């Protein structure tokens, strides 16, 4: 691994035989750090937003109901997607 620092960025070079899943997780975390670096939000703000979001999702799930026809159609689409055939 090679780490280079320039005037406005850090360059990290790694070999190609690195685990791609682990590397992607690290890249996602670095992107998160970059995005949130100028944020003035506190952990309390984040927790409040997450709680509100989860409440909205929970409420939305109560209203989403599929009738039998929609369920059968969804099953057909999933079956075709898994088989690789066009519908």
C-alpha positions in Angstrom: 0.0 0.0 0.0 1.2 3.5 -0.9 -0.2 6.6 0.7 0.7 10.0 -0.8 -0.4 13.4 0.5 -0.8 16.3 -1.9 -1.8 19.9 -1.2 -5.5 19.1 -1.3 -5.9 15.3 -1.2 -4.6 11.9 0.1 -3.9 9.3 -2.6 -4.0 5.7 -1.5 -2.8 2.9 -3.8 -3.4 -0.7 -3.0 -2.7 -3.9 -5.0 -5.4 -5.5 -7.1 -5.5 -8.7 -5.0 -7.2 -7.0 -2.1 -10.6 -8.3 -1.0 -13.1 -6.2 -3.0 -15.9 -6.4 -0.4 -13.7 -5.2 2.4 -12.2 -2.5 0.2 -15.6 -1.3 -0.8 -16.7 -1.0 2.9 -13.5 1.1 3.5 -14.3 3.3 0.5 -17.9 3.8 1.7 -16.6 4.9 5.1 -14.1 7.3 3.6 -16.9 8.8 1.4 -19.1 9.2 4.5 -16.2 11.0 6.3 -15.8 13.3 3.3 -19.5 14.0 3.0 -20.0 14.7 6.7 -16.7 16.6 7.3 -18.4 20.0 7.1 -21.7 19.0 8.7 -22.7 20.8 11.9 -25.2 18.1 12.8 -24.7 16.5 16.2 -25.2 12.8 17.1 -28.4 13.8 18.7 -29.6 15.4 15.5 -28.8 12.2 13.6 -30.5 10.0 16.1 -33.7 12.2 15.9 -33.7 12.1 12.1 -33.2 8.3 12.1 -36.1 7.9 14.6 -38.4 10.1 12.5 -37.4 8.2 9.3 -38.1 4.8 11.0 -41.5 6.0 12.2 -42.4 7.1 8.6 -41.3 3.7 7.3 -43.3 1.9 9.9 -46.4 4.0 9.1 -46.0 3.5 5.4 -45.8 -0.3 5.7 -49.2 -0.3 7.4 -50.8 1.2 4.3 -49.1 -0.9 1.7 -51.1 -4.0 1.0 -51.2 -5.9 -2.3 -54.3 -7.8 -3.5 -53.9 -11.3 -4.8 -53.5 -10.2 -8.5 -50.6 -7.9 -7.6 -49.0 -10.6 -5.6 -49.3 -13.1 -8.4 -47.9 -10.6 -10.9 -45.0 -9.8 -8.6 -44.2 -13.6 -8.3 -44.2 -14.0 -12.1 -41.9 -11.0 -12.5 -39.5 -12.4 -9.8 -39.6 -15.9 -11.5 -38.7 -14.4 -14.9 -35.9 -12.2 -13.4 -34.4 -15.2 -11.7 -34.6 -17.3 -14.9 -33.0 -14.5 -17.1 -35.9 -14.8 -19.6 -37.6 -11.7 -21.0 -41.3 -11.2 -20.0 
